Amino acid sequence: MRVLINWYSRCVAIVRWNTCLSMCFSLICDVRQGGVLSPVLFAVYIDDLIVKLTKANLGCCIGNVSFCCLFYADDMVLLSGSLCKLQLMLNICDVEMRSLDLKFNPLKCHVLRVGTKNYDSACNNVLLDNCAIALEDSVTYLGTLIRARRTWRTDSSPRRRQCFRAFNSIFCKSAHMSEPALQHLAESFCMPVLLYNLNAADVSKSECTRIEHAWNMMMYKIYGDMLHLIYAYTYCIPLKSELLVRQCTFLTNCCKENSSAFQFIYECFGRRYLRDCLLNLGIDDLNVCSMSSRTIRNVVLDRFVHSVVS
């Protein structure tokens, strides 16, 4: 403890504006930006809030397990089945933050309704620090756009636009590049943008079709027709299969996690989703939980190449 106190009592910073530097000033609060210990220290600091929200039993539950709040660093999501309970949870957050000498910014907070036929109907505002929180039809969380719908749905349109911008910036400078080199650049810089976070999402068939169509458009721009043959001879799998492989890898990793929450969610939903992914890939006869992601991809690729060539 004395080491941490000594370390954080000596933190200083300067501000750079173009070529000008400010005077040094002491940092008397917050954790070190980019510090290895910073996430752990912040988690310890904020743990009391999580405990109080869980004990209040106002949020969403799966069985007897509470999933009332989700944290990623200082990004927080409250999950509740009613506006009344959500307001009570916000009151708990407001009181606890004041005791920790922290404060939420109501202007950066949003309310999203999912899972009801009245998701787009007007409703009473919830308040935080006596300020109304806006009811939105979409929210971006950790880079993923989530829409207010009767079922949980993500929207890939911003990701597809970003992917096309990345591809066009590569393609416009590709006059002297070979097609395989262009494909490799697209897979390295465009595919991660297009599939970001989707390995952990339940993607609808229509959304999956839009994503696959966006990728095929880029491949057509490189190769033209005969896309399936090109995939086979360049040892690549179609984007839909690539997404399924990534989802399989994510679910098998959840299965291996020591966290009781991960294990509980996997038993409730993950096992069924994994079985569906394996059926769609045609490898339901394999024990993928004991296989690495590279092995799963190689098996899918071998069967795909065999199906195309034969």
N, C-alpha and C positions, 0 to 999 in steps of 0.2 A: 504493500500500500504506500509506504514512504517513497518507493521508487517512482510510482505513478504520480504522486503529489509533486515530487521534485521535477519530474519530467514535464508535467503539464503547467507547472508554475513558471517555467522558463520559455514558454511558447511565444514567439513574436512573429510578426508578418509585416510585409510592405505592399504597397499598391503600385502597380506599373501602369502608366498611361502613355502609350506610344513609347517615346524614349525617355520619359521622365519617371523618376522613382520617388515615392513619398518617404517620410521619416518612418523609422521602425516604431511599432506600437505593440503592446502586450495583448495577448488573447486570454481573456479571463473567463471565457465560457466556451461551450461547444467542444467537440472532439476534433482531433487532427484530421484534416482532409487527406484522404488517401492512406491513412495510417492502418497498419495491419490489425491493431487492437481496436480500432474505432468501432467496427460493427459489434464486437463483443461487448464493449463498454456501453454503447448505446442500448443494446438489448437488455443489459442488466439495469440500466437506468429506467427503461420504459416497462420493465416486467410487471411492476405493480399495477399498471393500467390494464394489462392483459388479464391478470389475476382477478381484478375487480369486475371486468366485463364478463368473464367466464362465470364467476360466482353469482352475478346478477341473473343469469339464465334468461336473458331477454332476446338473444340472437338466434340464428338458425342452428339446428342440430341435425345430425345424421345418426339415427338411433338414439343412444344416450350420450353421444360425444358432441360437445359444443364446438361449432365452427363460427363463432360470432364475429371474429375479427381476423383479418389477414394483414401481416406486416411484411414489407420489404424495405429495409432501412427506415426512412422516415415517411414512406408512402403507406397509408393505412386505409383499409377497407372494412366497413362495418356491414354485416349481413343480418337482416332482420325481416321477419314476416309481416310486420305492420309498421305504419308510420308512428303510431303511439309508442311502441317499444323502441323504435329507432330514436325518437326524441329522448326517451329515458336514457338510452345508451350515450347519446350526445351530451346529456347533462352530466353523466358520470365522467366522460372524457374531459369536459370543461373544468369540473372540480379538481380532477386529478392533475391536469396540466397546470393549473394554478399552483398546486402544492409543489410541483416540480419546477416552478418558475419557467414554464414554457407556455406557448399559446398557439392555437390553430388559427389559420387564416381563412375565414369564411368565404372569401372571394375565390379561393382555390379549391373549395369543396363543392361537390356535386351530388345530386340524388338521381339514381337510375332505377326504374321499375322494370322488373323482369318476372315473367311467370304468371301474369294475370291478364284476362281479356280487356281490362281497363287500364292497360299500361300507358296509354296515351291520353287518358282523361285528366282533367284538372283535379288537383287535390290540395289539401292544406300544406302550407310550408312547414318545414322543421327549422328550428332555430339553433344557432351556435353562437354563444356570446351575444345574444339578443339580435343577431343578424340572420335574416332568412337565407337558407341555402337553396340555390337554383335547382329546379327540376329539369333535367336534360333528357334529350332523346338519344344521346350517345355520349360515351365517356372513353377517353384513351387512358389505359392503365398499363404501365410497363411496356409501352410501344404497341399495344394491341387495342384496336378500336372495337368497343363493345356496344351493341345497339339495344335499345329498349324494345323487347319483343315478348311474345307469349312464351317463347323458349329461349334459352341461352344461346346467343349467336354472336359471332365475331364478323367483322366486315374487313375484307382484304383490299378494298379499293385504294386506300392510301399506300399500302405496301406494294400493290401492283404498279401504281404510278411511280413510286420511288425506284422500283426495280427497272422499269422502262427507261427512266432517266439514267440509271447506272449503265444499262446496256447500250443506250445511244451514245453515251460518252466514250464507251469502248469502241463501238462499231464505227464511229466517225473517224477514228484514228487507225483503222485496220486495213488500209489499202495494201500493205505488203505482208499481211499476216495470213497464214494458212487457216483453213476451216477448223481443224482440230485445236489449233492454238486459240482461236476465238471461242470455241466451245469451252475450253479449259478456263479461260478468263471469265466467261459467263457463269460457269459453275462455281468459281472461286469468289466472285464479287456480286453476282446477281441472285443466284439461288439462295444464299443465306438471308438476303433481304426478303425474298418472296416467301420463304418458309419459316420466317422468324416466329418463334413461340407456338407454331402450329403442332409441334409434336405433343404438346400438352393440352390441345384444344379438341373439342368434338366438332369437327368441321362438317357442315352439311354437304349433301351431294352437289347442290347447285354451286356452293362456294368452292368446292373442290374442282368442279368443272371450270369455273372462271380462272382459278389459279393455274390449272393445267393448260388452259387455252392461252394464257399470257406467256407461259414458258414455251409452248409450241410455236407461238408467233416469233419468238426470238430465234428458235432453232430453224424455223423455215427461212428466216432472213439470212441465216448462215449457210444452210445446206439446200434449201428448196424442198422438193418433194422426197418421197421414199423415206419418211422420217423413222419408221420402225426399223427398217434395214440399217439405217445409219446408227441408231441407238445400239443395235446388236453388234455391228462391226467396230464401234468405238467403245464397246464395253461400258455402256451406260444403260440405266433403266429409265422408263418413263417417269415423269414427275409424280404421278399418282402413286406409283409403287415406291418411289423414293420417300414420299410422305408417310406411307404405311410402314416402311422400314424404320423411319425415325420414331414413329409412334410406338412400334414394337420395342425399340431400344429404350425409350422413356419408360414404358410400362414394366419391362424386365428390371430396369434399375430401381423402380419403385418397389418391386417385389423383393429386392435384395437389401433395401434400406432397413436400418435398425430402428428407425423412428416408429413408434406405435401409431401415430397419426397416419403416416404413409401406409403402414401395413393394414390399417383399418379401411382406408379409402380403397386400397387395392382389392381387398376382399369384397368390398361392397360393389365396386364398379370396375376396377381395373382388370380383373380376371376375365370378365365378360368382354370388355373392349379388346383385350389382347386376343381372345379367341376369334373375335370378328376380324381383326387385322390379319391374323394368320390364315383364316378362310379366304379373305380377299386376295392374299398373296399366293395362295395355293401351297402353303407349307405347314398346314395344320397337323401334319404327321410328325413334326419335329419337336424336340424339347428345347425351345429357344431360350428358356430361363438359364440354361447352362452354356449358352453360346454368346460370343462377343458380337458387337454391332457389325464389325467387319465380316465376320463369318455369316451372319444373317444376310447381309447385302450380297455376298458372293454366291450364296445359295440361290437367292432370288434372281441374281444376274444370270447364273448358269441355266436356270429353268427358262428364263425369258429368252435368252439367246437360242436355246434348243428349240423353243416353240416357234421362233421366227424363222430360223434356218430350215427346220423340218417342214 
